[in-house]
């Protein structure tokens, strides 16, 4: 699970990323894969809600 901070100051906590998306990675590679997965989730949420999400500023493991 990850905490996500967006450039507009919004924060989402405990975002889940499927383990298959992380491919047993560690360190910066793990965060890069999590960033990609969360961005895809945000794009789907934006598509369904018709409201765009802000750009991701940072991601940290929770």
mmCIF file as Biopython writes it, N, C-alpha, C and O atoms, coordinates in Angstrom:
data_model
#
loop_
_atom_site.group_PDB
_atom_site.id
_atom_site.type_symbol
_atom_site.label_atom_id
_atom_site.label_alt_id
_atom_site.label_comp_id
_atom_site.label_asym_id
_atom_site.label_entity_id
_atom_site.label_seq_id
_atom_site.pdbx_PDB_ins_code
_atom_site.Cartn_x
_atom_site.Cartn_y
_atom_site.Cartn_z
_atom_site.occupancy
_atom_site.B_iso_or_equiv
_atom_site.auth_seq_id
_atom_site.auth_asym_id
_atom_site.pdbx_PDB_model_num
ATOM 1   N N  . UNK A ? 1  ? 0.846   -1.161 0.000   1.0 0.0 1  A 1 
ATOM 2   C CA . UNK A ? 1  ? 0.000   0.000  0.000   1.0 0.0 1  A 1 
ATOM 3   C C  . UNK A ? 1  ? 0.900   1.235  0.000   1.0 0.0 1  A 1 
ATOM 4   O O  . UNK A ? 1  ? 2.017   1.223  0.517   1.0 0.0 1  A 1 
ATOM 5   N N  . UNK A ? 2  ? 0.367   2.300  -0.602  1.0 0.0 2  A 1 
ATOM 6   C CA . UNK A ? 2  ? 1.159   3.510  -0.799  1.0 0.0 2  A 1 
ATOM 7   C C  . UNK A ? 2  ? 0.337   4.742  -0.475  1.0 0.0 2  A 1 
ATOM 8   O O  . UNK A ? 2  ? -0.880  4.754  -0.661  1.0 0.0 2  A 1 
ATOM 9   N N  . UNK A ? 3  ? 1.010   5.784  0.014   1.0 0.0 3  A 1 
ATOM 10  C CA . UNK A ? 3  ? 0.409   7.097  0.185   1.0 0.0 3  A 1 
ATOM 11  C C  . UNK A ? 3  ? 0.854   7.952  -0.995  1.0 0.0 3  A 1 
ATOM 12  O O  . UNK A ? 3  ? 2.031   7.982  -1.353  1.0 0.0 3  A 1 
ATOM 13  N N  . UNK A ? 4  ? -0.114  8.644  -1.590  1.0 0.0 4  A 1 
ATOM 14  C CA . UNK A ? 4  ? 0.151   9.420  -2.799  1.0 0.0 4  A 1 
ATOM 15  C C  . UNK A ? 4  ? -0.147  10.887 -2.526  1.0 0.0 4  A 1 
ATOM 16  O O  . UNK A ? 4  ? -1.211  11.222 -2.006  1.0 0.0 4  A 1 
ATOM 17  N N  . UNK A ? 5  ? 0.795   11.766 -2.878  1.0 0.0 5  A 1 
ATOM 18  C CA . UNK A ? 5  ? 0.599   13.209 -2.804  1.0 0.0 5  A 1 
ATOM 19  C C  . UNK A ? 5  ? 0.568   13.736 -4.231  1.0 0.0 5  A 1 
ATOM 20  O O  . UNK A ? 5  ? 1.417   13.394 -5.054  1.0 0.0 5  A 1 
ATOM 21  N N  . UNK A ? 6  ? -0.424  14.571 -4.510  1.0 0.0 6  A 1 
ATOM 22  C CA . UNK A ? 6  ? -0.582  15.154 -5.843  1.0 0.0 6  A 1 
ATOM 23  C C  . UNK A ? 6  ? -0.057  16.580 -5.850  1.0 0.0 6  A 1 
ATOM 24  O O  . UNK A ? 6  ? 0.060   17.211 -4.799  1.0 0.0 6  A 1 
ATOM 25  N N  . UNK A ? 7  ? 0.260   17.088 -7.039  1.0 0.0 7  A 1 
ATOM 26  C CA . UNK A ? 7  ? 0.817   18.437 -7.165  1.0 0.0 7  A 1 
ATOM 27  C C  . UNK A ? 7  ? -0.132  19.512 -6.652  1.0 0.0 7  A 1 
ATOM 28  O O  . UNK A ? 7  ? 0.314   20.583 -6.241  1.0 0.0 7  A 1 
ATOM 29  N N  . UNK A ? 8  ? -1.457  19.236 -6.671  1.0 0.0 8  A 1 
ATOM 30  C CA . UNK A ? 8  ? -2.432  20.222 -6.188  1.0 0.0 8  A 1 
ATOM 31  C C  . UNK A ? 8  ? -2.610  20.177 -4.669  1.0 0.0 8  A 1 
ATOM 32  O O  . UNK A ? 8  ? -3.431  20.913 -4.121  1.0 0.0 8  A 1 
ATOM 33  N N  . UNK A ? 9  ? -1.844  19.313 -3.982  1.0 0.0 9  A 1 
ATOM 34  C CA . UNK A ? 9  ? -1.893  19.209 -2.532  1.0 0.0 9  A 1 
ATOM 35  C C  . UNK A ? 9  ? -2.803  18.107 -2.020  1.0 0.0 9  A 1 
ATOM 36  O O  . UNK A ? 9  ? -2.804  17.821 -0.823  1.0 0.0 9  A 1 
ATOM 37  N N  . UNK A ? 10 ? -3.572  17.486 -2.890  1.0 0.0 10 A 1 
ATOM 38  C CA . UNK A ? 10 ? -4.443  16.384 -2.478  1.0 0.0 10 A 1 
ATOM 39  C C  . UNK A ? 10 ? -3.584  15.186 -2.069  1.0 0.0 10 A 1 
ATOM 40  O O  . UNK A ? 10 ? -2.497  14.974 -2.606  1.0 0.0 10 A 1 
ATOM 41  N N  . UNK A ? 11 ? -4.087  14.418 -1.119  1.0 0.0 11 A 1 
ATOM 42  C CA . UNK A ? 11 ? -3.379  13.239 -0.632  1.0 0.0 11 A 1 
ATOM 43  C C  . UNK A ? 11 ? -4.356  12.071 -0.600  1.0 0.0 11 A 1 
ATOM 44  O O  . UNK A ? 11 ? -5.492  12.217 -0.150  1.0 0.0 11 A 1 
ATOM 45  N N  . UNK A ? 12 ? -3.913  10.915 -1.076  1.0 0.0 12 A 1 
ATOM 46  C CA . UNK A ? 12 ? -4.683  9.686  -0.903  1.0 0.0 12 A 1 
ATOM 47  C C  . UNK A ? 12 ? -3.803  8.717  -0.126  1.0 0.0 12 A 1 
ATOM 48  O O  . UNK A ? 12 ? -2.610  8.579  -0.398  1.0 0.0 12 A 1 
ATOM 49  N N  . UNK A ? 13 ? -4.414  8.053  0.840   1.0 0.0 13 A 1 
ATOM 50  C CA . UNK A ? 13 ? -3.671  7.151  1.719   1.0 0.0 13 A 1 
ATOM 51  C C  . UNK A ? 13 ? -4.012  5.692  1.432   1.0 0.0 13 A 1 
ATOM 52  O O  . UNK A ? 13 ? -5.114  5.365  0.993   1.0 0.0 13 A 1 
ATOM 53  N N  . UNK A ? 14 ? -3.039  4.833  1.690   1.0 0.0 14 A 1 
ATOM 54  C CA . UNK A ? 14 ? -3.225  3.390  1.608   1.0 0.0 14 A 1 
ATOM 55  C C  . UNK A ? 14 ? -3.755  2.919  0.251   1.0 0.0 14 A 1 
ATOM 56  O O  . UNK A ? 14 ? -4.643  2.069  0.181   1.0 0.0 14 A 1 
ATOM 57  N N  . UNK A ? 15 ? -3.200  3.482  -0.823  1.0 0.0 15 A 1 
ATOM 58  C CA . UNK A ? 15 ? -3.576  3.029  -2.163  1.0 0.0 15 A 1 
ATOM 59  C C  . UNK A ? 15 ? -3.009  1.645  -2.385  1.0 0.0 15 A 1 
ATOM 60  O O  . UNK A ? 15 ? -1.833  1.397  -2.119  1.0 0.0 15 A 1 
ATOM 61  N N  . UNK A ? 16 ? -3.832  0.756  -2.866  1.0 0.0 16 A 1 
ATOM 62  C CA . UNK A ? 16 ? -3.414  -0.626 -3.110  1.0 0.0 16 A 1 
ATOM 63  C C  . UNK A ? 16 ? -2.946  -0.794 -4.542  1.0 0.0 16 A 1 
ATOM 64  O O  . UNK A ? 16 ? -3.541  -0.261 -5.479  1.0 0.0 16 A 1 
ATOM 65  N N  . UNK A ? 17 ? -1.873  -1.543 -4.690  1.0 0.0 17 A 1 
ATOM 66  C CA . UNK A ? 17 ? -1.328  -1.872 -6.006  1.0 0.0 17 A 1 
ATOM 67  C C  . UNK A ? 17 ? -1.201  -3.390 -6.055  1.0 0.0 17 A 1 
ATOM 68  O O  . UNK A ? 17 ? -0.606  -3.982 -5.154  1.0 0.0 17 A 1 
ATOM 69  N N  . UNK A ? 18 ? -1.747  -4.033 -7.087  1.0 0.0 18 A 1 
ATOM 70  C CA . UNK A ? 18 ? -1.632  -5.502 -7.173  1.0 0.0 18 A 1 
ATOM 71  C C  . UNK A ? 18 ? -0.171  -5.943 -7.147  1.0 0.0 18 A 1 
ATOM 72  O O  . UNK A ? 18 ? 0.685   -5.333 -7.789  1.0 0.0 18 A 1 
ATOM 73  N N  . UNK A ? 19 ? 0.101   -7.005 -6.400  1.0 0.0 19 A 1 
ATOM 74  C CA . UNK A ? 19 ? 1.474   -7.511 -6.294  1.0 0.0 19 A 1 
ATOM 75  C C  . UNK A ? 19 ? 2.055   -7.873 -7.656  1.0 0.0 19 A 1 
ATOM 76  O O  . UNK A ? 19 ? 3.256   -7.712 -7.877  1.0 0.0 19 A 1 
ATOM 77  N N  . UNK A ? 20 ? 1.226   -8.355 -8.562  1.0 0.0 20 A 1 
ATOM 78  C CA . UNK A ? 20 ? 1.702   -8.694 -9.904  1.0 0.0 20 A 1 
ATOM 79  C C  . UNK A ? 20 ? 2.254   -7.489 -10.640 1.0 0.0 20 A 1 
ATOM 80  O O  . UNK A ? 20 ? 3.124   -7.636 -11.499 1.0 0.0 20 A 1 
ATOM 81  N N  . UNK A ? 21 ? 1.766   -6.304 -10.319 1.0 0.0 21 A 1 
ATOM 82  C CA . UNK A ? 21 ? 2.260   -5.079 -10.951 1.0 0.0 21 A 1 
ATOM 83  C C  . UNK A ? 21 ? 3.637   -4.687 -10.443 1.0 0.0 21 A 1 
ATOM 84  O O  . UNK A ? 21 ? 4.371   -3.970 -11.123 1.0 0.0 21 A 1 
ATOM 85  N N  . UNK A ? 22 ? 3.988   -5.150 -9.261  1.0 0.0 22 A 1 
ATOM 86  C CA . UNK A ? 22 ? 5.261   -4.751 -8.655  1.0 0.0 22 A 1 
ATOM 87  C C  . UNK A ? 22 ? 6.400   -5.697 -8.983  1.0 0.0 22 A 1 
ATOM 88  O O  . UNK A ? 22 ? 7.564   -5.321 -8.839  1.0 0.0 22 A 1 
ATOM 89  N N  . UNK A ? 23 ? 6.107   -6.894 -9.413  1.0 0.0 23 A 1 
ATOM 90  C CA . UNK A ? 23 ? 7.111   -7.815 -9.947  1.0 0.0 23 A 1 
ATOM 91  C C  . UNK A ? 23 ? 8.276   -8.057 -8.985  1.0 0.0 23 A 1 
ATOM 92  O O  . UNK A ? 23 ? 9.423   -8.138 -9.425  1.0 0.0 23 A 1 
ATOM 93  N N  . UNK A ? 24 ? 8.003   -8.174 -7.668  1.0 0.0 24 A 1 
ATOM 94  C CA . UNK A ? 24 ? 9.037   -8.469 -6.664  1.0 0.0 24 A 1 
ATOM 95  C C  . UNK A ? 24 ? 10.204  -7.479 -6.698  1.0 0.0 24 A 1 
ATOM 96  O O  . UNK A ? 24 ? 11.350  -7.870 -6.475  1.0 0.0 24 A 1 
ATOM 97  N N  . UNK A ? 25 ? 9.929   -6.221 -6.971  1.0 0.0 25 A 1 
ATOM 98  C CA . UNK A ? 25 ? 10.967  -5.192 -7.068  1.0 0.0 25 A 1 
ATOM 99  C C  . UNK A ? 25 ? 11.216  -4.549 -5.706  1.0 0.0 25 A 1 
ATOM 100 O O  . UNK A ? 25 ? 10.423  -4.704 -4.777  1.0 0.0 25 A 1 
ATOM 101 N N  . UNK A ? 26 ? 12.327  -3.829 -5.602  1.0 0.0 26 A 1 
ATOM 102 C CA . UNK A ? 26 ? 12.706  -3.154 -4.364  1.0 0.0 26 A 1 
ATOM 103 C C  . UNK A ? 26 ? 13.177  -1.736 -4.666  1.0 0.0 26 A 1 
ATOM 104 O O  . UNK A ? 26 ? 13.547  -1.425 -5.798  1.0 0.0 26 A 1 
ATOM 105 N N  . UNK A ? 27 ? 13.162  -0.881 -3.648  1.0 0.0 27 A 1 
ATOM 106 C CA . UNK A ? 27 ? 13.718  0.464  -3.747  1.0 0.0 27 A 1 
ATOM 107 C C  . UNK A ? 27 ? 13.025  1.335  -4.772  1.0 0.0 27 A 1 
ATOM 108 O O  . UNK A ? 27 ? 11.801  1.320  -4.895  1.0 0.0 27 A 1 
ATOM 109 N N  . UNK A ? 28 ? 13.823  2.098  -5.510  1.0 0.0 28 A 1 
ATOM 110 C CA . UNK A ? 28 ? 13.290  3.043  -6.483  1.0 0.0 28 A 1 
ATOM 111 C C  . UNK A ? 28 ? 12.508  2.351  -7.592  1.0 0.0 28 A 1 
ATOM 112 O O  . UNK A ? 28 ? 11.534  2.903  -8.101  1.0 0.0 28 A 1 
ATOM 113 N N  . UNK A ? 29 ? 12.924  1.158  -7.964  1.0 0.0 29 A 1 
ATOM 114 C CA . UNK A ? 29 ? 12.213  0.429  -9.013  1.0 0.0 29 A 1 
ATOM 115 C C  . UNK A ? 29 ? 10.795  0.103  -8.544  1.0 0.0 29 A 1 
ATOM 116 O O  . UNK A ? 29 ? 9.852   0.178  -9.332  1.0 0.0 29 A 1 
ATOM 117 N N  . UNK A ? 30 ? 10.638  -0.254 -7.288  1.0 0.0 30 A 1 
ATOM 118 C CA . UNK A ? 30 ? 9.329   -0.537 -6.717  1.0 0.0 30 A 1 
ATOM 119 C C  . UNK A ? 30 ? 8.438   0.691  -6.808  1.0 0.0 30 A 1 
ATOM 120 O O  . UNK A ? 30 ? 7.277   0.593  -7.206  1.0 0.0 30 A 1 
ATOM 121 N N  . UNK A ? 31 ? 8.982   1.854  -6.437  1.0 0.0 31 A 1 
ATOM 122 C CA . UNK A ? 31 ? 8.198   3.088  -6.486  1.0 0.0 31 A 1 
ATOM 123 C C  . UNK A ? 31 ? 7.846   3.468  -7.920  1.0 0.0 31 A 1 
ATOM 124 O O  . UNK A ? 31 ? 6.755   3.981  -8.169  1.0 0.0 31 A 1 
ATOM 125 N N  . UNK A ? 32 ? 8.745   3.227  -8.860  1.0 0.0 32 A 1 
ATOM 126 C CA . UNK A ? 32 ? 8.454   3.507  -10.269 1.0 0.0 32 A 1 
ATOM 127 C C  . UNK A ? 32 ? 7.300   2.644  -10.767 1.0 0.0 32 A 1 
ATOM 128 O O  . UNK A ? 32 ? 6.409   3.134  -11.461 1.0 0.0 32 A 1 
ATOM 129 N N  . UNK A ? 33 ? 7.315   1.357  -10.415 1.0 0.0 33 A 1 
ATOM 130 C CA . UNK A ? 33 ? 6.243   0.457  -10.825 1.0 0.0 33 A 1 
ATOM 131 C C  . UNK A ? 33 ? 4.928   0.829  -10.143 1.0 0.0 33 A 1 
ATOM 132 O O  . UNK A ? 33 ? 3.868   0.780  -10.768 1.0 0.0 33 A 1 
ATOM 133 N N  . UNK A ? 34 ? 4.994   1.200  -8.863  1.0 0.0 34 A 1 
ATOM 134 C CA . UNK A ? 34 ? 3.799   1.626  -8.138  1.0 0.0 34 A 1 
ATOM 135 C C  . UNK A ? 34 ? 3.240   2.904  -8.757  1.0 0.0 34 A 1 
ATOM 136 O O  . UNK A ? 34 ? 2.025   3.045  -8.893  1.0 0.0 34 A 1 
ATOM 137 N N  . UNK A ? 35 ? 4.120   3.837  -9.135  1.0 0.0 35 A 1 
ATOM 138 C CA . UNK A ? 35 ? 3.701   5.090  -9.764  1.0 0.0 35 A 1 
ATOM 139 C C  . UNK A ? 35 ? 2.927   4.793  -11.046 1.0 0.0 35 A 1 
ATOM 140 O O  . UNK A ? 35 ? 1.875   5.384  -11.291 1.0 0.0 35 A 1 
ATOM 141 N N  . UNK A ? 36 ? 3.445   3.885  -11.855 1.0 0.0 36 A 1 
ATOM 142 C CA . UNK A ? 36 ? 2.780   3.532  -13.114 1.0 0.0 36 A 1 
ATOM 143 C C  . UNK A ? 36 ? 1.412   2.913  -12.836 1.0 0.0 36 A 1 
ATOM 144 O O  . UNK A ? 36 ? 0.432   3.269  -13.490 1.0 0.0 36 A 1 
ATOM 145 N N  . UNK A ? 37 ? 1.335   1.997  -11.880 1.0 0.0 37 A 1 
ATOM 146 C CA . UNK A ? 37 ? 0.074   1.330  -11.561 1.0 0.0 37 A 1 
ATOM 147 C C  . UNK A ? 37 ? -0.953  2.320  -11.008 1.0 0.0 37 A 1 
ATOM 148 O O  . UNK A ? 37 ? -2.126  2.266  -11.375 1.0 0.0 37 A 1 
ATOM 149 N N  . UNK A ? 38 ? -0.517  3.221  -10.129 1.0 0.0 38 A 1 
ATOM 150 C CA . UNK A ? 38 ? -1.435  4.197  -9.544  1.0 0.0 38 A 1 
ATOM 151 C C  . UNK A ? 38 ? -1.891  5.195  -10.598 1.0 0.0 38 A 1 
ATOM 152 O O  . UNK A ? 38 ? -3.048  5.615  -10.592 1.0 0.0 38 A 1 
ATOM 153 N N  . UNK A ? 39 ? -1.009  5.571  -11.489 1.0 0.0 39 A 1 
ATOM 154 C CA . UNK A ? 39 ? -1.392  6.471  -12.573 1.0 0.0 39 A 1 
ATOM 155 C C  . UNK A ? 39 ? -2.459  5.823  -13.454 1.0 0.0 39 A 1 
ATOM 156 O O  . UNK A ? 39 ? -3.406  6.489  -13.874 1.0 0.0 39 A 1 
ATOM 157 N N  . UNK A ? 40 ? -2.311  4.541  -13.733 1.0 0.0 40 A 1 
ATOM 158 C CA . UNK A ? 40 ? -3.327  3.823  -14.511 1.0 0.0 40 A 1 
ATOM 159 C C  . UNK A ? 40 ? -4.654  3.782  -13.755 1.0 0.0 40 A 1 
ATOM 160 O O  . UNK A ? 40 ? -5.717  3.964  -14.349 1.0 0.0 40 A 1 
ATOM 161 N N  . UNK A ? 41 ? -4.591  3.543  -12.440 1.0 0.0 41 A 1 
ATOM 162 C CA . UNK A ? 41 ? -5.815  3.559  -11.629 1.0 0.0 41 A 1 
ATOM 163 C C  . UNK A ? 41 ? -6.473  4.936  -11.687 1.0 0.0 41 A 1 
ATOM 164 O O  . UNK A ? 41 ? -7.686  5.045  -11.867 1.0 0.0 41 A 1 
ATOM 165 N N  . UNK A ? 42 ? -5.665  5.984  -11.535 1.0 0.0 42 A 1 
ATOM 166 C CA . UNK A ? 42 ? -6.198  7.348  -11.579 1.0 0.0 42 A 1 
ATOM 167 C C  . UNK A ? 42 ? -6.840  7.654  -12.929 1.0 0.0 42 A 1 
ATOM 168 O O  . UNK A ? 42 ? -7.886  8.300  -12.990 1.0 0.0 42 A 1 
ATOM 169 N N  . UNK A ? 43 ? -6.220  7.194  -14.003 1.0 0.0 43 A 1 
ATOM 170 C CA . UNK A ? 43 ? -6.790  7.419  -15.338 1.0 0.0 43 A 1 
ATOM 171 C C  . UNK A ? 43 ? -8.148  6.743  -15.471 1.0 0.0 43 A 1 
ATOM 172 O O  . UNK A ? 43 ? -9.068  7.311  -16.060 1.0 0.0 43 A 1 
ATOM 173 N N  . UNK A ? 44 ? -8.282  5.533  -14.926 1.0 0.0 44 A 1 
ATOM 174 C CA . UNK A ? 44 ? -9.562  4.822  -14.984 1.0 0.0 44 A 1 
ATOM 175 C C  . UNK A ? 44 ? -10.607 5.527  -14.119 1.0 0.0 44 A 1 
ATOM 176 O O  . UNK A ? 44 ? -11.759 5.666  -14.532 1.0 0.0 44 A 1 
ATOM 177 N N  . UNK A ? 45 ? -10.217 5.970  -12.929 1.0 0.0 45 A 1 
ATOM 178 C CA . UNK A ? 45 ? -11.129 6.711  -12.053 1.0 0.0 45 A 1 
ATOM 179 C C  . UNK A ? 45 ? -11.591 7.999  -12.741 1.0 0.0 45 A 1 
ATOM 180 O O  . UNK A ? 45 ? -12.775 8.334  -12.708 1.0 0.0 45 A 1 
ATOM 181 N N  . UNK A ? 46 ? -10.661 8.711  -13.358 1.0 0.0 46 A 1 
ATOM 182 C CA . UNK A ? 46 ? -10.998 9.951  -14.062 1.0 0.0 46 A 1 
ATOM 183 C C  . UNK A ? 46 ? -11.958 9.678  -15.223 1.0 0.0 46 A 1 
ATOM 184 O O  . UNK A ? 46 ? -12.892 10.444 -15.458 1.0 0.0 46 A 1 
ATOM 185 N N  . UNK A ? 47 ? -11.721 8.594  -15.935 1.0 0.0 47 A 1 
ATOM 186 C CA . UNK A ? 47 ? -12.581 8.252  -17.064 1.0 0.0 47 A 1 
ATOM 187 C C  . UNK A ? 47 ? -14.001 7.959  -16.586 1.0 0.0 47 A 1 
ATOM 188 O O  . UNK A ? 47 ? -14.971 8.420  -17.188 1.0 0.0 47 A 1 
ATOM 189 N N  . UNK A ? 48 ? -14.121 7.192  -15.505 1.0 0.0 48 A 1 
ATOM 190 C CA . UNK A ? 48 ? -15.435 6.814  -14.996 1.0 0.0 48 A 1 
ATOM 191 C C  . UNK A ? 48 ? -16.172 7.981  -14.338 1.0 0.0 48 A 1 
ATOM 192 O O  . UNK A ? 48 ? -17.393 8.088  -14.452 1.0 0.0 48 A 1 
ATOM 193 N N  . UNK A ? 49 ? -15.438 8.847  -13.657 1.0 0.0 49 A 1 
ATOM 194 C CA . UNK A ? 49 ? -16.063 9.964  -12.944 1.0 0.0 49 A 1 
ATOM 195 C C  . UNK A ? 49 ? -16.158 11.224 -13.788 1.0 0.0 49 A 1 
ATOM 196 O O  . UNK A ? 49 ? -16.856 12.172 -13.428 1.0 0.0 49 A 1 
ATOM 197 N N  . UNK A ? 50 ? -15.455 11.227 -14.909 1.0 0.0 50 A 1 
ATOM 198 C CA . UNK A ? 50 ? -15.419 12.391 -15.799 1.0 0.0 50 A 1 
ATOM 199 C C  . UNK A ? 50 ? -14.780 13.601 -15.117 1.0 0.0 50 A 1 
ATOM 200 O O  . UNK A ? 50 ? -15.092 14.745 -15.448 1.0 0.0 50 A 1 
ATOM 201 N N  . UNK A ? 51 ? -13.878 13.337 -14.157 1.0 0.0 51 A 1 
ATOM 202 C CA . UNK A ? 51 ? -13.142 14.389 -13.465 1.0 0.0 51 A 1 
ATOM 203 C C  . UNK A ? 51 ? -11.666 14.007 -13.423 1.0 0.0 51 A 1 
ATOM 204 O O  . UNK A ? 51 ? -11.307 12.993 -12.824 1.0 0.0 51 A 1 
ATOM 205 N N  . UNK A ? 52 ? -10.817 14.802 -14.048 1.0 0.0 52 A 1 
ATOM 206 C CA . UNK A ? 52 ? -9.390  14.452 -14.096 1.0 0.0 52 A 1 
ATOM 207 C C  . UNK A ? 52 ? -8.725  14.535 -12.730 1.0 0.0 52 A 1 
ATOM 208 O O  . UNK A ? 52 ? -9.116  15.345 -11.889 1.0 0.0 52 A 1 
ATOM 209 N N  . UNK A ? 53 ? -7.717  13.692 -12.514 1.0 0.0 53 A 1 
ATOM 210 C CA . UNK A ? 53 ? -6.907  13.732 -11.299 1.0 0.0 53 A 1 
ATOM 211 C C  . UNK A ? 53 ? -5.701  14.619 -11.563 1.0 0.0 53 A 1 
ATOM 212 O O  . UNK A ? 53 ? -5.283  14.785 -12.709 1.0 0.0 53 A 1 
ATOM 213 N N  . UNK A ? 54 ? -5.146  15.186 -10.506 1.0 0.0 54 A 1 
ATOM 214 C CA . UNK A ? 54 ? -3.941  15.981 -10.643 1.0 0.0 54 A 1 
ATOM 215 C C  . UNK A ? 54 ? -2.733  15.078 -10.887 1.0 0.0 54 A 1 
ATOM 216 O O  . UNK A ? 54 ? -2.817  13.856 -10.764 1.0 0.0 54 A 1 
ATOM 217 N N  . UNK A ? 55 ? -1.629  15.694 -11.229 1.0 0.0 55 A 1 
ATOM 218 C CA . UNK A ? 55 ? -0.388  14.936 -11.442 1.0 0.0 55 A 1 
ATOM 219 C C  . UNK A ? 55 ? 0.178   14.493 -10.102 1.0 0.0 55 A 1 
ATOM 220 O O  . UNK A ? 55 ? 0.085   15.206 -9.102  1.0 0.0 55 A 1 
ATOM 221 N N  . UNK A ? 56 ? 0.766   13.304 -10.102 1.0 0.0 56 A 1 
ATOM 222 C CA . UNK A ? 56 ? 1.359   12.750 -8.892  1.0 0.0 56 A 1 
ATOM 223 C C  . UNK A ? 56 ? 2.663   13.466 -8.586  1.0 0.0 56 A 1 
ATOM 224 O O  . UNK A ? 56 ? 3.540   13.578 -9.443  1.0 0.0 56 A 1 
ATOM 225 N N  . UNK A ? 57 ? 2.783   13.953 -7.348  1.0 0.0 57 A 1 
ATOM 226 C CA . UNK A ? 57 ? 4.015   14.615 -6.909  1.0 0.0 57 A 1 
ATOM 227 C C  . UNK A ? 57 ? 4.956   13.626 -6.255  1.0 0.0 57 A 1 
ATOM 228 O O  . UNK A ? 57 ? 6.153   13.626 -6.541  1.0 0.0 57 A 1 
ATOM 229 N N  . UNK A ? 58 ? 4.421   12.768 -5.367  1.0 0.0 58 A 1 
ATOM 230 C CA . UNK A ? 58 ? 5.270   11.789 -4.698  1.0 0.0 58 A 1 
ATOM 231 C C  . UNK A ? 58 ? 4.451   10.581 -4.251  1.0 0.0 58 A 1 
ATOM 232 O O  . UNK A ? 58 ? 3.239   10.660 -4.047  1.0 0.0 58 A 1 
ATOM 233 N N  . UNK A ? 59 ? 5.154   9.469  -4.108  1.0 0.0 59 A 1 
ATOM 234 C CA . UNK A ? 59 ? 4.576   8.223  -3.616  1.0 0.0 59 A 1 
ATOM 235 C C  . UNK A ? 59 ? 5.523   7.665  -2.566  1.0 0.0 59 A 1 
ATOM 236 O O  . UNK A ? 59 ? 6.734   7.603  -2.777  1.0 0.0 59 A 1 
ATOM 237 N N  . UNK A ? 60 ? 4.952   7.254  -1.417  1.0 0.0 60 A 1 
ATOM 238 C CA . UNK A ? 60 ? 5.748   6.595  -0.390  1.0 0.0 60 A 1 
ATOM 239 C C  . UNK A ? 60 ? 4.996   5.369  0.085   1.0 0.0 60 A 1 
ATOM 240 O O  . UNK A ? 60 ? 3.765   5.353  0.093   1.0 0.0 60 A 1 
ATOM 241 N N  . UNK A ? 61 ? 5.730   4.342  0.480   1.0 0.0 61 A 1 
ATOM 242 C CA . UNK A ? 61 ? 5.092   3.140  1.017   1.0 0.0 61 A 1 
ATOM 243 C C  . UNK A ? 61 ? 4.487   3.447  2.361   1.0 0.0 61 A 1 
ATOM 244 O O  . UNK A ? 61 ? 5.078   4.149  3.182   1.0 0.0 61 A 1 
ATOM 245 N N  . UNK A ? 62 ? 3.307   2.918  2.578   1.0 0.0 62 A 1 
ATOM 246 C CA . UNK A ? 62 ? 2.647   3.152  3.869   1.0 0.0 62 A 1 
ATOM 247 C C  . UNK A ? 62 ? 2.779   1.955  4.771   1.0 0.0 62 A 1 
ATOM 248 O O  . UNK A ? 62 ? 2.284   1.973  5.898   1.0 0.0 62 A 1 
#
